[in-house]
Amino acid sequence: MKVLVTDSVSEAAVAILKKCADVDVKDTMPPEQLKAIIGDYEALLVRSQTKVTAPIIEAGKKLLVIGRAGVGVDNIDVAAATRCGIIVVNSPEGNIVSTAEHTIAMLLSLARNIPKGNALLHNNVWDRKLKGVEMRNKTLGIIGLGRVGTEVSQIAKGFRMNVIAYDPMVSESRAEKLGVKLVDLEKLLKTADFVTIHVPMTSATKGLIGREQLKMMKPKAMLVNCARGGIVDEEALYEALNAGTIAGAAVDVFSQEPAKDNILFKSDKVVLTPHLAASTSEAEASAARDVAEQVAAVLQGLPPKSPVNAPMIPAEAMATVAPFIAVGTTIGRIAAQLAAGHPELLTIRYQGDIARGETSPIKVAILSGLLEMMTEDRVNMVNADMLAASRGLRITEEKDPTCEHYTNMITVELGDASARRRVGASSLRGKTYLTQLDDYWFEIEPSTGYMLFTEHIDKPGVIGKVGTIIGDAGINISQMQVSLRLQRGGKAMMVMCIEEPLPEATHKKIQALPGIYSAVMVKTDGA
């Protein structure tokens, strides 16, 4: 596979990607140039400079994943990626500390007039009349108590500040553990000496702080925005500063970036930085490594840690689920080849410890194996349900924390109302083992590319004749197992792993043997 890296990322991130793919590292390029070459790549990794638009995404016919080495995905058309079944990943934790520290730095610079003092000295002006304000015993109001907001709250407590917060999605118990008091937005604005914003830019937060909100703040209050441009109405903020409605502001993000001739540039009551909150060498390296690891995971068929447009799977859940990804793909692939006609019903049964946790990656793996022979579309966490529904496949999932025969087992039943095939498997010693086909039980590892299932009468000589026919065709049998018979002299099943497909004539000879009810060959890998 091939990965395209545009914008500058750390060498450590590139090294991670090179373990599983060919990597091309290029400078930020114009949209038309990127669109012209993106069709050759399975993955794209960018930072904020590259704009990944819908036309570029649609041109990426091979794309499986787009990685953003940072938190925001404003430069990626996530909706277009979702429509195309492409996973988008980011690094929501890579720059938490960096952004929090920059917030505090902006707050201190504002409170202590550091930029003004610096500028005066550079102009040979010694002015000790500049007066700042202390942070100790002041009230800090945090809008958004997520990862960054939480980190800011803990740093602020080190300055012995009183911390209040507005976040309707945070529980009282969580805030209490942090030593933070939850209040509504109006009370926060009226109470706080300093207000800092840490919410994403959405339709709900656009213009969250406008004229009415600024009027609620204390005349000596100061506002810090290191979150996203557009959350604060810049014209309203400029007017409030000029009118003395609030004392000052510190802004790192702007409604239009790169910011040029922004109205806030005209006020000497604003400390400004050019979107630097996440720009530390440590944060950039951490975010790039994080995203590179996720891109590599997707390319290897595993779910990412921080998907933007798919369910997020906690790391502890993945430790349990990971061995069953291959199990799911295998039984989905086998069931698709065994089911006759046009399957309409799929039942997935999780048994044992696996049933207690997150199973969505296993479901995706099953659908991936099932649909790979029915569609050219990529099947992943983003589009699996959609693709299944578009083919009229109704899915039912059942979970049973008990399992009679194994610690864990996964079973699929596929077919229609009149006939269904059942395939079961487990992960034993880190490998996939088929354990059930319909009513027959066995235990065999699909170690080669093909398997032959024969349903036959339980009497001497049948197994030997099948083996002889396969041997005469020059085909090696790597494994063979006979199922537990249903009754003596009744039906039984033989399972063989063979190293190459049966020629048609050989297959027909087996099917014609006396005592053979059926002989079905399946392909067990996706090659």
N, C-alpha and C positions, 0 to 999 in steps of 0.2 A: 504494500500500500504506500501511498504518497501523501505527505503532509506539507502544506504551504504555510510558512510563517512570514507574515508581513508585520511591519513595525518592529522595533528592537526589543528582544526579550533576552533573558539571561542564557548563558552558555549551558548552565545546568539543566534548564528546561529543554533545550535542543538535544542535549545528551539523552534525556529520558525518552524523547520521541524517537531518536535514532535506534533505540533498542528494538523497536517493533515496526519501523517504517523508514522509507527513504524521505529525507527532509530537505526541502528547498527553503532557504532563508533569503528574503528579498526586502528591499526598502519599501516604505509606503508608496503605493502606486495609484495613479488615477483610476477611477471606476471602470472605464472602458478597457483599460489594460488588464485589470484584475478579471473582469468578465471574460476576456478573451482566453485566459489560461486556466480559469478555475475548474473547467471540465475535466482536467487531468488528475484532480486530487480528491482523496477520500476525506481529508480533514483540513480545516483552516484555523489557524491560531492568530489572533490579532490583539492589539491593545486599543486605545481610544481613537487613534488617528485614522485607521481604515474604516470606511463606511461600507458595511455589508448590507446592500440594498436588495430588494426583491428581485430585480433583474439579475444581479450577481448570483443570488441563491438559486434561482431557477436555471441558470446556466451551469450550476455545479451538479451535473447529473449523477456523479459518483459520490457526492458529499454525504458523509454519515454524521459528522459532528463539526460544530463551529465553537471554538473556545475563545473566551474573552479573558485575557490576563488582567483581571481587576474585578470590581464589583458591578459597576453600571454596564448595562447592555443597550444603552440609548443608540449606539452606533450600529446595532444589528436589528434587522427587521425580524423579530422573533415570530410574529404571526406567519410571515412567509416561510420561515424555516419549519414551523409546525405543519403547515399545509403540505410541505414537501417531505415530511417525515424525517427531518434533520434535527438531531439533538443539539441544543445550545447549552453550554456550560460556562460557569464563571467561577470566581474565587471570592465568595462573600466574606471570608475570614482573613484573607491575605494582607489587607491593609487596615485592619481595625485599629491596631495600636498607632500606626502612622497617622491616621485621620484624627484619632482622639488627641494625640499629642499636638497636632497642628491646631486643633480647636483651642486647646489650652494656651498654646503659644499666641494665637490671634487674640484671645481674651486678655492675656497679660500685656501684649503690645498695646492694645486699646486702652486698658485700664491705667497703664503707667506711661503713656505717651512716648513709647520707645521710638516709633518711626519719626515723630516730630523732632525729638531730641537728636536723633541721628542726623536728620536732614539739616538742622541748625548748625551742628558742629562741622559738618562738611562744608558749610558756607561761612565758617569762621565766626559763628555767633554763639557766645556763651550765655545761656539763659537758664538760670536755676529757678525761675518763677513757674515753670511748667509743673503743675500739680496733678498727680494721679490719685487713684483710689485703691484701697486695699481690697483683697478678695476675702480675707478671713472674716468670718461671721456674716458675710453677705449671702443672699439667697440666689442660687443658680436654678433657673427653670429650664428643663430639658424637654424639648418637644420630640418624642420618639425614643422609647427606651429599648431599642434593639441592641445589636452587638456594639456598635460604636457609642450609642447613647449610654449604655451600661458602663463601658470603659471610661467615658468622660466622667460619669458620676463617681466612680471610684477614685479617679485622680483628684477630682474636686474635693472629695472628702479629706484627702491628704492635705489640702489647703485649709481645712477646717471650715468649709462652706456648708451652708444648709442647702440640701438638694431636694427640689420638688420636680415632678415630671407629669407630662400629659401623654398618655398612650392607652387608648381604649382596649387594646388587645393584651395588655399586661395585667396579671392578677394582683390583688392586694398582697397575697402571701409572697409572691415573687419580689415585689417592690420592697416589702418589709425586710426580706433577707438582704437586700442591697442597701438598706438604710435610707430608702428614698420614699417620700410621701407622694402618693398619686392625687392629682387634682384635675379639675376640668381646665380647658384651654383658657377660658376667660379669667379664672382665678390665677392661673400661672402668669398670664401677662400682667395682671394688676399687682401681683405680689413680688415677682422676681426683680432682682437688681441687674442680673445678666440673663439673657435668654439665648439658648443655642439650639439649633435645628438639626435633627438627625432622622429625617423620614425620606422615603424614596419619592421621586417625582412621578405622580400619577394624576389622573383626572381629578381625584379627590383632594390632592394636596397642592395642585397648581393654584397659585395666588392665595395660599393659606394665610399668609401674613400680608394684609393689605391695609388700606387707610383706617378702617374701623378697628382692626386689631392693634395697630401702632398707637392709636389714640388711647387705648386701654393701658399702655405701659407708663411707668413712672418717668417723669422728666429727666431724672438722672440715670435711667436704665440704658443698657447697651445690648445690642443684638449681634449675634455671630451666626453666619451661615457658611458651613463647610459641607453641606449636603448636596443640593442640586440647584442650579439656576432655575428661576421661574416659580419657586416656592414662595419667595418674597417678591412682592410687587416693587420693582426697582424705582419707578417714578414716585410711588407713595413713600418709599423709604427716603428718597432724596428730599421730598417735600417735608417729611417729618423731621429730618435732620436740620434743614434750613430754618424751620419754624421753632426749633427747640423742643419739639414734642418728646424726643428722646435725645440722649447725650451723645451717642456715637454708635458706630457699627463696624464690624469686621466681616469682609466678604471674600470668599475664595472661589465662588462659582457664579456664573452669569447666565442670563436667559439666552444670549447668543454668544457662542464661543468659536474661534478666538474673539474675545471682547475688544472692540475698537470703538472709541468715542462713546463709551457707555456713560449714561447720565451721572452715575455715581463717581466717575472720575473728577467731576467738578466740585465735589465736597471735600473739605479738609478734615471732616469729622469721620471719615471712613478709612480704615486700614484695608488695603487691597493686596491680594496675591493671585497669580494666574493659574488657578486650579492646581495647587501644589499639595493638597492635603494628603494624597496617597503617594506623593513622589519622594520616597526615600529608597535608597538602594536595597534596604532590607525588605521593604514592602513589595517592591517590584520583583525582586528575586523570589520571594515567598509565593506571590500570586502566580507568577509564571510557572514555577515548579508544580504548584497545586493544579493548575489548568492542564499542564502537559501530562500529568499523571492521569487526569480524567479523560483527556483525549486518547491516550494510550489504552485506557480501560475500554472505551467504546470501540476502538478499532479491534480489540481482542474479544468483543462480544459480551463485555461485562457492563453493568450499569454504572454511571458516574456518581460521584459523591454529591455534587451540587448542580443538578440539572435545573435549568431555568424553565423549561417547558415540558417537564415530565415529573412523575412522583420522585421525591427525594428518599433515598434508602439510607438510614443511619448505618454508620460503620459497623456497629455491633451486630446489626441485623444481617449485614452482608457476610459476616464471618460464618453465620449459620447457613445462609442461602447459597453462597458461592459454589459449593460442591454440586448443588442440584441444578445449576444452570445447564450443564452438559446433559444431565439426566433428562431435563425438560425438552431440550432440542432433539435428543435421540428418540424419545417416545413419540413426540409430535411427528417427526419424520416417518417413523415406522407406521404409526396409525394412519397417516395420510395415504400410504401405499396399500394398506390392507383394506381400508374402507371402500366399499363398492358404491358406484353411482355418485351422486352429488350430496355430500354430507351436509346436514342441516343443524345437527345437535352436537355440542361438545360439552362433556362433563369432566371437570378436573377435580380429582379428589386428593387432598393432602392428608396424610396420616402420620401420626407420631409427633415428635417435638417440633418438626417443621411447621405443623399446623398452628402452632401458638404464635408465630411471628409474621413478619412481612413476606408475602409470597408473590407480589406482583412481578419481580424479575423472573421467577420461574414460569409464570403465566406467559410472559413475553417470549421466553425461550421456547415454550411449547408451541405457541402460535407461529414463531419463526420457523421451526421445523415443519410445522403443518402446512404453512402457506408458501414455503419456498418453491414448491413444485406447481403452485397454482398461480403465482404472480411474479412479475419482474420487480415489483416494488420492494424496497427494503423494509424489513419488519423490525421495529424497535419499540422502546417504551413510549414513544410519542404517538405512533400511528397504529399499534397492534389492534386495539379494539375497533378502530375505524375501518381497517382493512377487513377484519373478520365480519363486521356488520355489513360492509358493502358486498360481501359474498353470501349474505343470507345465513351466516353461521351464528346460532344462538349459543351463548356460553353460560354454563352454570358452574359455580365453584362450591365445593364442599370441604369442610375442615373437621377432622376427627383427631384429637390429641392422643388417642389410643391406636396402637397398631399391633395386630396379632403376631405377625411373623418377623417384622424388622423394627429397628428403632425408628426409622423413617421410610416412607414409601410414597411414591406419586403414581397415580393411575389416571389414564385418560380413557374415556369412552367416546367413540366417534361414529356417527352414522345418521340414520333418520328414525322415524317413529317405528318402523318395521324391523330394522336390523342395525345392530351396533357392534363395533369391535372394541375390545378392551385390551389395553397395553399397560403394564405396570413395570416400574423399575425403582431401584434404590442406588444410593452411593455407598459403596463398601470399600474400605481401605483407600478412599480417595478416587475410586474409579466407578464408572457407570456399569451396573449389572441389570440386565433384563430379568424380571422375576415372574412375570405373568403375561400370558396371552389368552384372552377369553377365559375359559375355566381351567386352563392348564398352568401348573406351577413348575418353575425351574429356576436356575440361577446361572447365568452365563454372561460373560463380558463380550460385547460386540467389538472385538479387537481388530477385525478386518473390515473391508469396505462393503461386504455383502453377507447376507444371512439367508438360509433356507429353512422354512418352517414346513414340516410335513405332518399332516394329521393322518394317522394310519390305524389299522387294527392291531391290537396288542397280541401278536403271535410270532413265533420264531421265524427268522429268515427275512422279514421285511426290511429291517434296518440294514442288514448286510447287503441286500440287493441294491438299495439306494447308494450305499457307499461304493459298491463296485462300479455302478454306472458313472458316478462322479469321478472315481479314480481312472476309469477307462478314458474319460475326457481330458485327462491330464491336469485336473484341478485339485489343488491341495486343500484338505480340510484341516483348519488350524484348531478348531474345538468342536466337540459334539456332546450333546446332552439329551437324554430322554426325560420328558416330564414325569411327574408323579401321575400314574395312570388313574383314570376315574374309576375303573373296575377291571378285574382280571378278565382278559379276553375281550374287553370293550375297546374304546378309543383311547389313543395316546398321542403325544406329539413329540417329534424329534426336532431339535434345533441344531443347525450346523453353521459355523462361521467359515466361509469359503473365501479364498484369496482373489478370485476373479469371477465375473458373472457367468452363469451357465449358458452355454450355447442353446439356441432354441430347440435343436434336436435332442439334446441331453435332457432339457427340461421336460419335453414331451414324453421321453422314455420313462422318466420317474413318475409322471402323472398317470401313465398307462399301466403301471405295475399293479397287480392284484393286491388288494388290501390297502391301497393308498386312496384316501378320500380327497385330499387336496395337497398340493405342493406349491408354496408361494415363496418367491425370492424377493427380498427387499434390499435396497441400498441403505447403508447405515451412516454414511458420511455425506457431507455436502459438496464434496469435490467434483 
